[in-house]
Amino acid sequence: MANYLPWAVDAAVAEELDQKMGAAVYGDLARGEFQIRDIVDRIGKRELAVMLSGTDDLKSRAYKNMRDNIGRYLRGTRSPRADVRDRIESLCKEVRIQEIRNRSSLRVEINACVITSRTKWCGLIGATLDGSLLDAFADALSAGNPLLAMQVVSDGYGLDPDLVEELASVSSVKIT
């Protein structure tokens, strides 16, 4: 994982970055009952049953129960419990991060204001991430650290993250 000096950031700006980065990365993931269809379409029913049951033994009772429950969820005859919904949402996020890792490049644009030792700079921090920067970006997302992900993007942009002292605001995040 990338190793940068920490930026000062107040709680409101950190929350704003977290929401905007989350919306840009996970915004098109399905919610509710459609989430199960979405994850089955992405990874398959068998793989989802293996992940949710915690075993790859296809003859085990845990796997068979989960496989049958997934069928019920898809037909709409049963809704998943809260803990299963949380695991499905977590798996959707993991799959999305893996999709990011599998890409050859990723364009990230963050409209923000940062403060260096001398000045406040506001503008578009945009970079096409590939190779080690793409891996570092995915690692930061996987760790749930949107500030580190932004530091990786600023590094790709050419703004040395170690020269930035504070993140003052974030107005938008776009990932293509």
N, CA, C and O of each residue as an XYZ file, in Angstrom:
704
protein
N       0.853     -1.178      0.000
C       0.000      0.000      0.000
C       0.893      1.232      0.000
O       1.979      1.229      0.579
N       0.424      2.274     -0.651
C       1.178      3.523     -0.740
C       1.412      4.097      0.653
O       0.596      3.925      1.558
N       2.539      4.779      0.807
C       2.894      5.342      2.100
C       3.116      6.844      1.937
O       4.174      7.277      1.480
N       2.114      7.632      2.311
C       2.170      9.081      2.189
C       2.056      9.713      3.569
O       1.553      9.096      4.508
N       2.530     10.951      3.679
C       2.356     11.707      4.905
C       0.865     12.005      5.071
O       0.177     12.257      4.082
N       0.356     11.982      6.303
C      -1.081     12.227      6.489
C      -1.454     13.676      6.200
O      -0.682     14.595      6.475
N      -2.645     13.866      5.643
C      -3.191     15.196      5.401
C      -4.113     15.555      6.554
O      -4.811     14.698      7.097
N      -4.109     16.820      6.919
C      -5.087     17.305      7.885
C      -6.423     17.415      7.157
O      -6.488     17.902      6.028
N      -7.459     16.968      7.799
C      -8.795     17.039      7.200
C      -9.816     17.041      8.329
O      -9.752     16.213      9.238
N     -10.759     17.976      8.263
C     -11.762     17.996      9.336
C     -12.826     16.938      9.058
O     -12.922     16.412      7.950
N     -13.609     16.641     10.064
C     -14.565     15.538      9.994
C     -15.594     15.724      8.879
O     -15.954     14.759      8.205
N     -16.068     16.951      8.679
C     -17.077     17.197      7.647
C     -16.519     16.936      6.251
O     -17.205     16.360      5.406
N     -15.287     17.353      6.008
C     -14.670     17.136      4.698
C     -14.369     15.651      4.504
O     -14.529     15.122      3.404
N     -13.937     14.980      5.566
C     -13.668     13.539      5.482
C     -14.949     12.778      5.144
O     -14.928     11.857      4.328
N     -16.052     13.157      5.765
C     -17.338     12.522      5.481
C     -17.780     12.809      4.049
O     -18.298     11.927      3.365
N     -17.576     14.029      3.606
C     -17.923     14.420      2.234
C     -17.117     13.602      1.216
O     -17.666     13.115      0.227
N     -15.814     13.459      1.469
C     -14.963     12.663      0.580
C     -15.414     11.212      0.580
O     -15.487     10.584     -0.476
N     -15.714     10.677      1.750
C     -16.154      9.288      1.866
C     -17.437      9.062      1.064
O     -17.544      8.071      0.342
N     -18.401      9.960      1.182
C     -19.666      9.828      0.460
C     -19.460      9.941     -1.053
O     -20.009      9.150     -1.820
N     -18.673     10.918     -1.474
C     -18.498     11.139     -2.915
C     -17.648     10.045     -3.555
O     -17.916      9.630     -4.683
N     -16.623      9.575     -2.839
C     -15.805      8.483     -3.357
C     -16.639      7.206     -3.402
O     -16.561      6.450     -4.370
N     -17.436      6.961     -2.362
C     -18.304      5.788     -2.338
C     -19.323      5.808     -3.460
O     -19.575      4.783     -4.094
N     -19.911      6.971     -3.709
C     -20.889      7.095     -4.794
C     -20.230      6.860     -6.149
O     -20.822      6.234     -7.029
N     -19.009      7.357     -6.319
C     -18.320      7.183     -7.597
C     -17.912      5.724     -7.824
O     -17.985      5.226     -8.948
N     -17.490      5.048     -6.772
C     -17.014      3.670     -6.911
C     -18.173      2.675     -6.901
O     -18.234      1.779     -7.742
N     -19.092      2.835     -5.948
C     -20.143      1.842     -5.746
C     -21.529      2.323     -6.163
O     -22.511      1.611     -5.957
N     -21.625      3.508     -6.741
C     -22.913      4.130     -7.015
C     -23.840      3.344     -7.900
O     -25.056      3.424     -7.729
N     -23.310      2.580     -8.849
C     -24.187      1.849     -9.757
C     -24.472      0.428     -9.292
O     -25.102     -0.343    -10.016
N     -24.015      0.068     -8.087
C     -24.356     -1.248     -7.568
C     -25.833     -1.271     -7.196
O     -26.370     -0.295     -6.673
N     -26.467     -2.379     -7.470
C     -27.886     -2.525     -7.159
C     -28.095     -2.538     -5.651
O     -27.186     -2.875     -4.892
N     -29.271     -2.176     -5.231
C     -29.635     -2.155     -3.811
C     -30.824     -3.078     -3.582
O     -31.564     -3.405     -4.510
N     -30.992     -3.488     -2.338
C     -32.157     -4.269     -1.950
C     -32.227     -5.604     -2.654
O     -31.219     -6.295     -2.804
N     -33.435     -5.966     -3.091
C     -33.648     -7.273     -3.713
C     -32.877     -7.417     -5.018
O     -32.536     -8.532     -5.411
N     -32.596     -6.303     -5.696
C     -31.877     -6.369     -6.959
C     -30.398     -6.646     -6.747
O     -29.702     -7.065     -7.671
N     -29.912     -6.410     -5.521
C     -28.503     -6.636     -5.217
C     -28.146     -8.113     -5.394
O     -27.065     -8.433     -5.887
N     -29.030     -8.996     -5.002
C     -28.759    -10.430     -5.117
C     -28.679    -10.822     -6.586
O     -27.779    -11.563     -6.981
N     -29.607    -10.334     -7.395
C     -29.554    -10.620     -8.837
C     -28.262    -10.081     -9.443
O     -27.630    -10.741    -10.268
N     -27.876     -8.881     -9.028
C     -26.672     -8.252     -9.550
C     -25.431     -9.078     -9.230
O     -24.606     -9.315    -10.112
N     -25.289     -9.516     -7.996
C     -24.092    -10.275     -7.615
C     -24.110    -11.664     -8.255
O     -23.052    -12.180     -8.617
N     -25.282    -12.277     -8.403
C     -25.357    -13.570     -9.086
C     -24.966    -13.401    -10.554
O     -24.266    -14.247    -11.109
N     -25.412    -12.313    -11.184
C     -25.028    -12.055    -12.575
C     -23.520    -11.831    -12.711
O     -22.923    -12.208    -13.719
N     -22.913    -11.224    -11.703
C     -21.482    -10.913    -11.768
C     -20.589    -12.118    -11.477
O     -19.601    -12.341    -12.176
N     -20.935    -12.900    -10.441
C     -20.020    -13.983    -10.045
C     -20.631    -15.371    -10.150
O     -19.901    -16.361    -10.101
N     -21.936    -15.474    -10.292
C     -22.589    -16.770    -10.397
C     -23.167    -17.247     -9.075
O     -22.682    -16.899     -7.999
N     -24.206    -18.043     -9.183
C     -24.918    -18.539     -7.999
C     -24.025    -19.466     -7.169
O     -24.023    -19.394     -5.940
N     -23.281    -20.322     -7.832
C     -22.416    -21.275     -7.121
C     -21.350    -20.544     -6.314
O     -21.142    -20.847     -5.139
N     -20.678    -19.589     -6.936
C     -19.623    -18.847     -6.243
C     -20.188    -18.037     -5.081
O     -19.557    -17.937     -4.029
N     -21.372    -17.459     -5.265
C     -22.007    -16.717     -4.176
C     -22.340    -17.647     -3.014
O     -22.135    -17.286     -1.855
N     -22.848    -18.834     -3.310
C     -23.162    -19.797     -2.248
C     -21.899    -20.219     -1.505
O     -21.927    -20.378     -0.285
N     -20.800    -20.402     -2.218
C     -19.522    -20.744     -1.579
C     -19.075    -19.617     -0.663
O     -18.654    -19.864      0.467
N     -19.164    -18.377     -1.145
C     -18.706    -17.231     -0.351
C     -19.581    -17.020      0.888
O     -19.065    -16.740      1.970
N     -20.897    -17.152      0.734
C     -21.796    -16.901      1.858
C     -21.820    -18.049      2.867
O     -22.018    -17.827      4.062
N     -21.619    -19.271      2.385
C     -21.646    -20.414      3.301
C     -20.313    -20.590      4.029
O     -20.258    -21.185      5.105
N     -19.250    -20.070      3.436
C     -17.936    -20.196      4.063
C     -17.252    -21.519      3.783
O     -16.241    -21.838      4.408
N     -17.784    -22.288      2.860
C     -17.158    -23.565      2.520
C     -17.236    -23.786      1.020
O     -18.176    -23.347      0.356
N     -16.217    -24.483      0.496
C     -16.258    -24.831     -0.929
C     -16.593    -26.309     -1.117
O     -16.499    -26.836     -2.226
N     -16.983    -26.975     -0.029
C     -17.437    -28.361     -0.090
C     -18.885    -28.357     -0.568
O     -19.800    -28.034      0.189
N     -19.079    -28.720     -1.831
C     -20.402    -28.638     -2.439
C     -21.390    -29.655     -1.871
O     -22.589    -29.570     -2.139
N     -20.898    -30.607     -1.095
C     -21.778    -31.601     -0.488
C     -22.137    -31.267      0.955
O     -22.912    -31.987      1.585
N     -21.580    -30.185      1.479
C     -21.836    -29.831      2.881
C     -23.243    -29.269      3.050
O     -23.825    -28.712      2.120
N     -23.772    -29.429      4.252
C     -25.107    -28.927      4.561
C     -25.132    -27.399      4.456
O     -26.103    -26.836      3.952
N     -24.066    -26.714      4.931
C     -24.023    -25.245      4.897
C     -24.109    -24.728      3.460
O     -24.849    -23.784      3.182
N     -23.353    -25.348      2.546
C     -23.384    -24.933      1.142
C     -24.766    -25.174      0.546
O     -25.322    -24.291     -0.108
N     -25.319    -26.357      0.765
C     -26.624    -26.688      0.180
C     -27.721    -25.765      0.700
O     -28.577    -25.323     -0.066
N     -27.698    -25.470      2.007
C     -28.683    -24.548      2.574
C     -28.575    -23.168      1.934
O     -29.586    -22.565      1.574
N     -27.349    -22.672      1.793
C     -27.161    -21.340      1.212
C     -27.564    -21.335     -0.258
O     -28.194    -20.384     -0.722
N     -27.208    -22.385     -0.994
C     -27.602    -22.483     -2.411
C     -29.120    -22.435     -2.544
O     -29.653    -21.726     -3.397
N     -29.811    -23.193     -1.696
C     -31.273    -23.204     -1.733
C     -31.847    -21.849     -1.329
O     -32.814    -21.379     -1.928
N     -31.252    -21.221     -0.311
C     -31.715    -19.895      0.116
C     -31.523    -18.857     -0.979
O     -32.389    -18.004     -1.175
N     -30.411    -18.911     -1.693
C     -30.182    -17.973     -2.793
C     -31.273    -18.137     -3.852
O     -31.771    -17.148     -4.391
N     -31.642    -19.377     -4.148
C     -32.741    -19.625     -5.080
C     -34.040    -18.999     -4.584
O     -34.803    -18.427     -5.363
N     -34.281    -19.114     -3.288
C     -35.492    -18.513     -2.709
C     -35.432    -16.984     -2.778
O     -36.436    -16.330     -3.061
N     -34.260    -16.429     -2.521
C     -34.102    -14.969     -2.605
C     -34.382    -14.495     -4.027
O     -35.051    -13.483     -4.235
N     -33.859    -15.239     -5.007
C     -34.030    -14.842     -6.406
C     -35.495    -14.962     -6.848
O     -35.974    -14.149     -7.639
N     -36.195    -15.966     -6.340
C     -37.613    -16.134     -6.686
C     -38.502    -15.169     -5.926
O     -39.643    -14.931     -6.322
N     -37.988    -14.607     -4.832
C     -38.770    -13.670     -4.041
C     -39.627    -14.326     -2.983
O     -40.476    -13.667     -2.383
N     -39.422    -15.626     -2.737
C     -40.217    -16.302     -1.717
C     -39.648    -16.108     -0.317
O     -40.323    -16.393      0.672
N     -38.429    -15.632     -0.228
C     -37.813    -15.351      1.064
C     -36.876    -14.163      0.900
O     -36.287    -13.952     -0.160
N     -36.754    -13.392      1.978
C     -35.800    -12.276      2.002
C     -34.629    -12.656      2.891
O     -34.816    -13.328      3.906
N     -33.423    -12.236      2.527
C     -32.264    -12.569      3.360
C     -32.323    -11.843      4.704
O     -32.831    -10.726      4.805
N     -31.788    -12.512      5.738
C     -31.667    -11.879      7.052
C     -30.711    -10.699      6.951
O     -29.977    -10.562      5.972
N     -30.727     -9.856      7.964
C     -29.893     -8.648      7.965
C     -28.408     -8.990      7.840
O     -27.685     -8.314      7.107
N     -27.943    -10.021      8.536
C     -26.518    -10.367      8.464
C     -26.144    -10.876      7.069
O     -25.041    -10.607      6.592
N     -27.036    -11.598      6.419
C     -26.773    -12.075      5.055
C     -26.789    -10.899      4.083
O     -25.961    -10.835      3.175
N     -27.727     -9.965      4.267
C     -27.758     -8.754      3.417
C     -26.452     -7.980      3.546
O     -25.906     -7.503      2.551
N     -25.953     -7.855      4.779
C     -24.691     -7.142      4.992
C     -23.530     -7.856      4.305
O     -22.661     -7.211      3.719
N     -23.516     -9.200      4.377
C     -22.438     -9.946      3.703
C     -22.545     -9.823      2.190
O     -21.530     -9.740      1.498
N     -23.773     -9.812      1.674
C     -23.959     -9.658      0.226
C     -23.478     -8.276     -0.208
O     -22.808     -8.149     -1.234
N     -23.813     -7.242      0.561
C     -23.343     -5.894      0.229
C     -21.817     -5.825      0.275
O     -21.190     -5.213     -0.591
N     -21.232     -6.448      1.275
C     -19.774     -6.480      1.394
C     -19.152     -7.211      0.193
O     -18.139     -6.772     -0.352
N     -19.767     -8.325     -0.209
C     -19.268     -9.061     -1.375
C     -19.389     -8.230     -2.650
O     -18.494     -8.260     -3.495
N     -20.482     -7.491     -2.795
C     -20.647     -6.622     -3.969
C     -19.510     -5.609     -4.036
O     -18.971     -5.348     -5.111
N     -19.146     -5.041     -2.894
C     -18.055     -4.063     -2.862
C     -16.724     -4.727     -3.185
O     -15.903     -4.158     -3.904
N     -16.506     -5.934     -2.652
C     -15.272     -6.656     -2.964
C     -15.176     -6.969     -4.455
O     -14.115     -6.836     -5.063
N     -16.300     -7.386     -5.031
C     -16.322     -7.692     -6.469
C     -16.029     -6.427     -7.269
O     -15.286     -6.478     -8.249
N     -16.606     -5.283     -6.864
C     -16.344     -4.030     -7.570
C     -14.861     -3.665     -7.506
O     -14.279     -3.258     -8.512
N     -14.250     -3.807     -6.332
C     -12.827     -3.501     -6.199
C     -12.000     -4.454     -7.057
O     -11.002     -4.043     -7.651
N     -12.403     -5.717     -7.129
C     -11.694     -6.669     -7.991
C     -11.855     -6.281     -9.457
O     -10.913     -6.425    -10.237
N     -13.036     -5.790     -9.845
C     -13.231     -5.315    -11.218
C     -12.289     -4.145    -11.514
O     -11.746     -4.048    -12.615
N     -12.098     -3.262    -10.536
C     -11.169     -2.141    -10.707
C      -9.751     -2.665    -10.882
O      -9.017     -2.195    -11.752
N      -9.360     -3.640    -10.055
C      -8.010     -4.221    -10.152
C      -7.775     -4.873    -11.516
O      -6.664     -4.827    -12.044
N      -8.812     -5.472    -12.080
C      -8.676     -6.200    -13.337
C      -8.594     -5.288    -14.562
O      -8.256     -5.743    -15.654
N      -8.898     -4.024    -14.384
C      -8.822     -3.090    -15.510
C      -7.364     -2.750    -15.802
O      -6.512     -2.809    -14.915
N      -7.091     -2.399    -17.042
C      -5.720     -2.001    -17.382
C      -5.456     -0.560    -16.963
O      -4.317     -0.195    -16.671
N      -6.505      0.259    -16.931
C      -6.363      1.637    -16.464
C      -7.718      2.152    -15.992
O      -8.768      1.594    -16.309
N      -7.654      3.230    -15.226
C      -8.856      3.802    -14.640
C      -8.664      5.306    -14.570
O      -7.636      5.775    -14.081
N      -9.634      6.068    -15.050
C      -9.574      7.529    -14.997
C     -10.338      8.003    -13.768
O     -11.518      7.690    -13.606
N      -9.660      8.764    -12.893
C     -10.273      9.294    -11.688
C     -10.088     10.804    -11.692
O      -8.976     11.299    -11.877
N     -11.179     11.533    -11.489
C     -11.137     12.992    -11.431
C     -11.787     13.452    -10.133
O     -12.932     13.109     -9.839
N     -11.037     14.234     -9.362
C     -11.533     14.744     -8.088
C     -11.422     16.261     -8.118
O     -10.329     16.804     -8.280
N     -12.551     16.948     -7.962
C     -12.560     18.399     -7.903
C     -12.461     18.776     -6.424
O     -13.389     18.531     -5.653
N     -11.331     19.373     -6.034
C     -11.084     19.612     -4.613
C     -10.227     20.845     -4.398
O      -9.639     21.386     -5.335
N     -10.169     21.280     -3.148
C      -9.265     22.345     -2.711
C      -8.300     21.740     -1.696
O      -8.716     21.112     -0.722
N      -7.016     21.939     -1.938
C      -5.990     21.463     -1.013
C      -5.117     22.644     -0.604
O      -4.996     23.629     -1.332
N      -4.521     22.526      0.557
C      -3.643     23.577      1.057
C      -2.244     23.006      1.179
O      -2.012     22.024      1.885
N      -1.311     23.644      0.471
C       0.094     23.272      0.599
C       0.721     24.210      1.621
O       0.023     25.003      2.252
N       2.008     24.122      1.780
C       2.669     24.965      2.779
C       2.547     26.452      2.450
O       2.675     27.301      3.332
N       2.300     26.761      1.188
C       2.269     28.168      0.784
C       0.895     28.674      0.357
O       0.532     29.810      0.664
N       0.142     27.857     -0.335
C      -1.080     28.366     -0.939
C      -2.237     27.370     -0.853
O      -2.060     26.180     -0.593
N      -3.430     27.920     -1.085
C      -4.612     27.085     -1.250
C      -4.814     26.921     -2.752
O      -4.846     27.903     -3.494
N      -4.950     25.684     -3.189
C      -5.134     25.402     -4.604
C      -6.453     24.672     -4.777
O      -6.711     23.676     -4.102
N      -7.287     25.165     -5.679
C      -8.566     24.525     -5.993
C      -8.575     24.171     -7.469
O      -8.195     24.978     -8.316
N      -9.009     22.967     -7.763
C      -9.072     22.565     -9.160
C      -9.353     21.090     -9.301
O      -9.691     20.403     -8.338
N      -9.204     20.619    -10.523
C      -9.471     19.229    -10.867
C      -8.180     18.425    -10.753
O      -7.202     18.693    -11.451
N      -8.194     17.449     -9.874
C      -7.069     16.523     -9.736
C      -7.487     15.279    -10.503
O      -8.258     14.460    -10.002
N      -6.983     15.142    -11.704
C      -7.381     14.026    -12.552
C      -6.187     13.224    -12.991
O      -5.152     13.782    -13.356
N      -6.328     11.907    -12.957
C      -5.229     11.040    -13.364
C      -5.780      9.753    -13.946
O      -6.829      9.258    -13.535
N      -5.052      9.230    -14.905
C      -5.332      7.901    -15.414
C      -4.401      6.959    -14.672
O      -3.183      7.002    -14.848
N      -4.981      6.117    -13.850
C      -4.192      5.214    -13.007
C      -3.994      3.888    -13.715
O      -4.929      3.328    -14.288
N      -2.779      3.399    -13.670
C      -2.477      2.065    -14.169
C      -1.321      1.499    -13.357
O      -0.676      2.224    -12.600
N      -1.064      0.234    -13.510
C       0.050     -0.399    -12.820
C      -0.026     -0.271    -11.311
O      -1.053     -0.561    -10.697
N       1.081      0.169    -10.722
C       1.171      0.227     -9.261
C       0.224      1.266     -8.665
O      -0.274      1.071     -7.556
N      -0.038      2.372     -9.380
C      -0.980      3.364     -8.858
C      -2.407      2.809     -8.830
O      -3.159      3.082     -7.894
N      -2.776      2.045     -9.834
C      -4.096      1.422     -9.852
C      -4.219      0.421     -8.698
O      -5.252      0.358     -8.032
N      -3.168     -0.352     -8.468
C      -3.175     -1.292     -7.342
C      -3.270     -0.562     -6.012
O      -4.014     -0.982     -5.125
N      -2.524      0.529     -5.863
C      -2.557      1.309     -4.619
C      -3.943      1.925     -4.409
O      -4.433      1.968     -3.281
N      -4.577      2.400     -5.483
C      -5.921      2.963     -5.399
C      -6.911      1.890     -4.939
O      -7.725      2.135     -4.050
N      -6.840      0.707     -5.542
C      -7.732     -0.396     -5.163
C      -7.464     -0.839     -3.730
O      -8.405     -1.152     -2.999
N      -6.202     -0.873     -3.315
C      -5.868     -1.234     -1.934
C      -6.468     -0.239     -0.947
O      -6.983     -0.631      0.101
N      -6.402      1.044     -1.283
C      -6.959      2.077     -0.407
C      -8.477      1.933     -0.306
O      -9.040      2.072      0.780
N      -9.144      1.656     -1.427
C     -10.590      1.441     -1.406
C     -10.932      0.205     -0.579
O     -11.874      0.212      0.213
N     -10.157     -0.847     -0.777
C     -10.384     -2.082     -0.046
C     -10.223     -1.884      1.463
O     -10.937     -2.497      2.257
N      -9.286     -1.031      1.844
C      -9.052     -0.735      3.260
C     -10.071      0.262      3.813
O     -10.071      0.552      5.010
N     -10.936      0.785      2.948
C     -11.934      1.758      3.392
C     -11.325      3.111      3.705
O     -11.778      3.805      4.615
N     -10.293      3.492      2.950
C      -9.572      4.738      3.204
C      -9.643      5.654      1.974
O      -8.716      5.661      1.164
N     -10.730      6.427      1.821
C     -10.861      7.288      0.643
C      -9.815      8.407      0.594
O      -9.473      8.878     -0.491
N      -9.306      8.838      1.748
C      -8.273      9.875      1.756
C      -6.986      9.342      1.129
O      -6.338     10.046      0.354
N      -6.616      8.121      1.455
C      -5.442      7.512      0.832
C      -5.673      7.327     -0.666
O      -4.757      7.532     -1.463
N      -6.886      6.940     -1.054
C      -7.208      6.806     -2.481
C      -7.025      8.148     -3.184
O      -6.516      8.201     -4.303
N      -7.441      9.231     -2.526
C      -7.262     10.560     -3.114
C      -5.784     10.922     -3.212
O      -5.369     11.554     -4.184
N      -4.989     10.535     -2.228
C      -3.554     10.793     -2.281
C      -2.915     10.057     -3.457
O      -2.016     10.587     -4.110
N      -3.374      8.846     -3.723
C      -2.859      8.090     -4.871
C      -3.201      8.819     -6.167
O      -2.365      8.926     -7.065
N      -4.441      9.323     -6.262
C      -4.855     10.062     -7.464
C      -4.014     11.323     -7.615
O      -3.580     11.644     -8.721
N      -3.775     12.045     -6.516
C      -2.969     13.262     -6.613
C      -1.542     12.935     -7.017
O      -0.903     13.722     -7.715
N      -1.034     11.794     -6.591
C       0.300     11.354     -7.007
C       0.308     11.105     -8.516
O       1.241     11.510     -9.209
N      -0.728     10.439     -9.021
C      -0.825     10.197    -10.457
C      -0.986     11.479    -11.254
O      -0.546     11.566    -12.401
N      -1.615     12.471    -10.647
C      -1.814     13.774    -11.291
C      -0.507     14.556    -11.384
O      -0.324     15.363    -12.295
N       0.391     14.317    -10.445
C       1.651     15.060    -10.419
C       1.735     16.017     -9.243
O       2.727     16.730     -9.090
N       0.702     16.039     -8.411
C       0.702     16.850     -7.204
C       1.245     15.957     -6.089
O       0.562     15.041     -5.629
N       2.459     16.226     -5.665
C       3.114     15.388     -4.663
C       2.285     15.378     -3.375
O       2.149     16.415     -2.725
N       1.730     14.220     -2.997
C       0.881     14.153     -1.812
C       1.614     14.558     -0.525
O       0.981     15.002      0.433
N       2.924     14.409     -0.501
C       3.683     14.766      0.692
C       3.823     16.276      0.860
O       4.189     16.742      1.939
N       3.537     17.051     -0.195
C       3.599     18.509     -0.097
C       2.273     19.116      0.355
O       2.227     20.273      0.770
N       1.201     18.338      0.274
C      -0.109     18.822      0.690
C      -0.214     18.688      2.206
O       0.119     17.651      2.778
N      -0.683     19.757      2.840
C      -0.839     19.720      4.284
C      -2.277     19.456      4.712
O      -2.522     18.835      5.746
N      -3.239     19.940      3.898
C      -4.630     19.829      4.314
C      -5.544     19.684      3.113
O      -5.316     20.280      2.060
N      -6.581     18.882      3.290
C      -7.662     18.793      2.309
C      -8.755     19.720      2.804
O      -9.356     19.474      3.850
N      -9.018     20.793      2.053
C      -9.979     21.813      2.497
C     -11.412     21.469      2.097
O     -12.338     21.685      2.879
N     -11.606     20.933      0.886
C     -12.965     20.581      0.443
C     -12.898     19.660     -0.751
O     -11.881     19.564     -1.438
N     -14.016     18.982     -0.981
C     -14.169     18.101     -2.146
C     -15.542     18.397     -2.722
O     -16.544     18.325     -2.010
N     -15.597     18.727     -4.002
C     -16.902     19.015     -4.590
C     -17.415     17.910     -5.494
O     -18.625     17.782     -5.674
N     -16.513     17.095     -6.076
C     -16.991     15.969     -6.900
C     -15.892     14.921     -7.085
O     -14.698     15.214     -7.012
N     -16.339     13.704     -7.324
C     -15.443     12.598     -7.652
C     -16.065     11.870     -8.815
O     -17.249     11.534     -8.772
N     -15.292     11.618     -9.861
C     -15.787     10.934    -11.047
C     -14.796      9.836    -11.421
O     -13.589     10.069    -11.487
N     -15.316      8.651    -11.662
C     -14.475      7.514    -12.064
C     -15.013      6.954    -13.363
O     -16.196      6.630    -13.468
N     -14.141      6.841    -14.355
C     -14.544      6.276    -15.643
C     -13.537      5.254    -16.095
O     -13.696      4.661    -17.162
